Amino acid sequence: MSVVSLLNVTVLNNPAPFNSSYEFEITFECLEQLQKDLEWRLTYVGSATSSEFDQTLDELSVGPVPVGVNKFVFEADSPKLNRIPNNEILGVTVILLSCSYDGREFVRVGYYVNNEYADEALNADPPAKPIVEKVRRNILAEKPRVTRFAIKWDSEESAPPEFPPDQPEADTAEDDGTTYGVEEEEEELAEEAAVAASLGEDAEMAGVEDTAADVKEDDAASEAGSEDLEAESSGSDDEDEDEEVEGDGDEEMDVGEDGEKVPEVKGHDSPVSHLQTQDVMVH
C-alpha cells in the first residue's frame, strides 16, 4: 500500500499562451509520518521521435509532510524554445508531472498538450518559422493518464515483494535439456513403426497376388488382383492418416495476463472537496 496517494490535480491557467507558466494545484494524502521530503517534477516532451529534447521545467521539494490531506500549487516556467525543433513547436505533445520519494518515483501523471495558433488564418497556412507569441496551448486536463509504482518508503515492511520470488527447488529440478523433445521423438518413432508395419503387409499381399497370377495365367484375374491391391493400399494409407491425427493430442492454451486498471485523477472536480486540507511548505 502506498504511503502517499495522489487525490487530485487541477490545471489553473488553461488554455494559456505558449510562453505562460504552468500552474497545478495538487492534492494528496499522507498516511504516515515521512522522514524525507517529496520530490515533484514537471517534464515537457519536446519531440515525439527522440527523448533528447525532453526538458525539466521545474523541480521542487515538499516537506515536512504532515499526516493527512495536503494541498499546494506547483508553478513551472514554459519550455525553452531553443531546445525544441521548429517543426515540433506546433501540434500535440505531452507534459509529465511526477513525484518521487528518496529518489524512487511512485506516481506519474501525463497530459496531452495541443499547441496551435489562435488565428484560424495562421492555422490554415502556418509560416515556416512559428510565431510563438501567437501560439496558444491547451492542456487536456480532463483526460490525464496516471501511472503508479510500488516503492519502498521508510520501513522495510513497505518494500514491494521481490520479483521473481526465490525458487530453491529449481536447483534440484531435472534439467530441461535432458527431457526437451522426448515426447515428440517417441511419437515420431511410433508413427515410423506403424508405417513400416503397413508397408510390410502390402508387400506380403503383393506376393500372394503374384503367385495367384502365375497359377491361373489369367490377365483378367491379374487386373482384378491389382485393383484389390490398390484399394487395400489406399485403405492402409487412410489408417496411417487416422493414426497420425489421433497421435496429435497436444492442445494450445491461451494464458491471459492479469491487469489492474489504474484510476484516473480527474482534472477539475476534486474527490476531497469535503475534506479539510492543510497547506504544506514548498521549497
C-alpha positions in Angstrom: 0.0 0.0 0.0 1.3 3.5 -0.9 2.0 5.8 2.0 1.2 8.8 -0.2 -1.8 8.9 -2.5 -2.4 11.5 -5.2 -6.0 12.6 -4.9 -6.5 15.4 -7.4 -4.7 17.7 -9.8 -6.2 20.9 -11.1 -4.8 22.9 -14.0 -5.2 26.5 -13.0 -4.3 28.5 -16.2 -5.7 26.7 -19.2 -5.8 27.4 -22.1 -3.0 29.9 -22.0 -0.3 31.5 -24.3 2.6 29.2 -25.1 5.0 31.3 -23.1 2.9 31.3 -19.9 3.9 29.4 -16.8 2.3 26.1 -15.9 0.3 26.0 -12.7 -1.1 22.9 -11.0 -3.0 22.7 -7.8 -2.1 19.3 -6.3 -3.9 17.5 -3.5 -2.5 14.3 -1.9 -2.9 12.3 1.3 -0.1 11.1 3.5 -0.9 8.1 5.8 2.3 8.0 7.8 4.9 10.5 9.0 7.7 10.7 6.4 11.3 11.1 7.2 12.2 12.9 3.9 10.5 15.4 1.5 8.5 14.6 -1.6 10.2 15.5 -4.8 8.0 16.8 -7.6 9.0 17.3 -11.2 7.4 18.7 -14.4 8.8 17.5 -17.7 8.0 18.8 -21.2 8.3 16.3 -24.1 9.9 18.4 -26.9 9.7 15.7 -29.6 7.7 12.6 -30.3 10.7 10.9 -32.0 13.5 11.4 -29.5 13.8 11.8 -25.8 16.9 14.1 -26.1 14.5 17.1 -26.5 12.8 16.4 -23.2 13.4 19.2 -20.7 12.6 19.5 -17.0 10.6 22.7 -16.5 10.9 22.7 -12.7 11.6 20.6 -9.6 10.6 21.3 -6.0 10.7 19.6 -2.7 7.6 19.5 -0.4 8.1 18.9 3.3 8.0 18.2 6.1 4.8 16.4 5.1 2.2 16.1 7.9 -0.1 13.1 8.1 -3.5 13.8 6.4 -4.7 15.6 3.3 -2.3 18.2 1.9 -2.6 20.8 -0.9 -0.1 23.1 -2.7 0.4 24.9 -6.0 3.2 23.8 -8.3 4.3 26.5 -10.7 6.8 26.0 -13.5 8.2 28.1 -16.4 7.3 27.4 -20.0 9.8 25.3 -22.1 12.8 26.8 -23.7 12.3 27.2 -27.4 16.0 26.6 -28.3 15.6 23.1 -27.1 12.5 22.3 -29.3 12.8 21.6 -33.0 10.9 24.2 -35.1 8.7 21.5 -36.6 7.7 20.2 -33.2 6.5 23.5 -31.6 3.1 23.3 -33.1 0.9 20.2 -32.7 0.3 17.7 -29.9 2.8 16.9 -27.3 2.9 15.7 -23.7 3.8 17.0 -20.2 4.6 14.7 -17.3 4.0 15.5 -13.7 5.8 13.0 -11.4 6.6 12.6 -7.7 9.4 10.6 -6.1 10.4 9.8 -2.5 14.1 9.2 -1.7 14.8 9.1 -5.4 12.1 6.5 -6.2 9.2 7.6 -8.4 5.8 6.4 -7.2 3.3 8.3 -9.3 3.3 9.9 -12.8 0.5 11.9 -14.5 0.7 12.6 -18.2 -1.3 15.2 -20.1 -1.7 15.8 -23.8 -1.0 19.4 -24.8 -2.2 20.9 -28.1 -0.2 23.9 -29.4 -1.9 25.9 -32.2 -2.4 29.5 -33.4 -5.4 31.4 -32.0 -5.8 32.9 -35.5 -7.5 30.5 -37.9 -5.8 32.0 -40.9 -2.4 31.1 -39.4 -3.6 27.6 -38.7 -4.7 27.2 -42.3 -1.4 28.5 -43.6 1.2 28.4 -40.9 4.5 30.2 -41.6 7.8 28.3 -42.0 9.1 29.7 -38.7 6.4 29.5 -35.9 5.3 32.8 -34.4 5.5 31.8 -30.8 3.8 34.9 -29.5 0.6 33.9 -31.3 0.7 30.2 -30.2 -1.7 29.1 -27.6 -1.5 25.8 -25.6 -4.4 23.8 -24.4 -3.8 21.1 -21.8 -6.4 18.2 -22.0 -6.9 18.3 -18.2 -10.0 16.2 -18.3 -8.1 13.1 -19.6 -4.9 12.5 -17.6 -3.0 9.3 -17.7 -2.0 8.1 -14.3 0.7 5.5 -13.6 1.5 4.3 -10.1 4.6 2.4 -8.9 5.1 0.3 -5.7 8.2 1.5 -3.9 9.9 1.2 -0.6 9.2 4.0 1.9 10.9 4.4 5.3 10.5 0.9 6.6 11.4 -2.5 5.1 7.8 -3.7 5.6 6.7 -1.2 3.0 9.1 -2.5 0.3 7.3 -4.3 -2.6 7.8 -8.1 -2.8 10.8 -9.3 -4.8 10.2 -10.4 -8.4 10.7 -13.1 -9.4 10.4 -14.8 -6.0 13.0 -17.2 -4.7 12.7 -20.7 -6.1 15.1 -23.0 -4.1 13.5 -26.1 -5.6 14.6 -25.0 -9.1 18.2 -26.2 -8.4 17.0 -29.8 -7.8 14.7 -30.0 -10.7 15.6 -32.0 -13.8 17.4 -30.2 -16.5 15.2 -29.2 -19.4 17.9 -30.2 -21.8 17.5 -33.9 -20.9 13.8 -34.0 -21.4 13.1 -31.4 -24.1 11.6 -33.1 -27.2 11.5 -36.6 -25.7 7.7 -36.9 -26.1 7.9 -35.7 -29.7 10.6 -38.3 -30.5 8.6 -41.1 -29.0 5.6 -40.1 -31.1 7.7 -40.0 -34.3 9.2 -43.4 -33.6 5.7 -44.8 -33.1 4.5 -43.3 -36.4 7.5 -44.7 -38.3 6.9 -48.2 -36.8 3.2 -48.1 -37.9 4.2 -47.0 -41.4 6.8 -49.8 -41.6 4.3 -52.4 -40.5 1.8 -51.2 -43.0 4.4 -51.4 -45.8 5.3 -55.0 -44.8 1.7 -56.1 -45.0 1.4 -54.5 -48.5 4.5 -56.4 -49.6 3.1 -59.8 -48.4 -0.2 -59.1 -50.1 1.6 -58.3 -53.4 3.5 -61.6 -53.2 0.3 -63.6 -52.8 -1.3 -61.9 -55.8 1.7 -62.6 -58.0 1.6 -66.3 -57.1 -2.1 -66.5 -58.0 -1.4 -64.8 -61.3 1.2 -67.4 -62.2 -1.0 -70.3 -61.5 -4.1 -69.1 -63.3 -2.3 -67.2 -66.0 -5.5 -65.1 -66.3 -5.0 -61.5 -67.4 -8.4 -60.6 -66.1 -7.8 -62.1 -62.7 -4.4 -60.3 -62.6 -6.1 -57.0 -63.3 -8.7 -57.7 -60.6 -6.0 -58.6 -58.2 -4.2 -55.3 -59.0 -7.4 -53.4 -58.3 -7.7 -55.1 -54.9 -4.2 -54.2 -54.0 -4.8 -50.5 -54.8 -7.9 -50.5 -52.8 -6.2 -52.2 -49.8 -3.2 -50.0 -50.1 -5.4 -46.9 -50.2 -7.2 -48.2 -47.1 -3.9 -48.7 -45.3 -2.9 -45.1 -46.1 -6.2 -43.9 -44.7 -5.4 -45.9 -41.5 -2.0 -44.3 -41.3 -3.5 -40.8 -41.7 -6.0 -41.7 -38.9 -3.2 -42.8 -36.7 -1.3 -39.6 -37.3 -4.3 -37.5 -36.5 -5.1 -39.4 -33.3 -1.5 -39.2 -32.2 -1.6 -35.3 -32.3 -3.0 -34.8 -28.8 -1.3 -31.6 -27.8 -3.6 -28.6 -27.4 -2.5 -24.9 -27.1 -3.9 -22.8 -24.4 -4.0 -19.0 -24.3 -3.0 -17.7 -20.9 -4.2 -14.2 -20.2 -2.3 -11.6 -18.1 -3.9 -10.2 -15.1 -4.3 -6.4 -15.4 -5.3 -3.8 -12.9 -7.0 -0.7 -14.1 -5.3 2.4 -12.7 -7.8 5.0 -11.5 -7.7 8.3 -13.2 -7.1 11.6 -11.5 -9.7 14.0 -12.7 -8.6 17.3 -13.8 -11.2 19.5 -12.1 -13.7 18.0 -9.6 -11.8 17.2 -6.5 -12.8 14.0 -4.8 -11.7 15.5 -1.4 -13.5 18.8 -1.6 -15.4 17.9 1.6 -12.2 17.1 3.5 -10.2 19.7 5.4 -6.8 20.2 3.7 -3.7 21.8 5.0 -1.0 23.6 3.1 2.5 22.3 3.1 5.8 24.0 2.8 7.3 24.2 -0.7 11.0 24.9 -1.1 
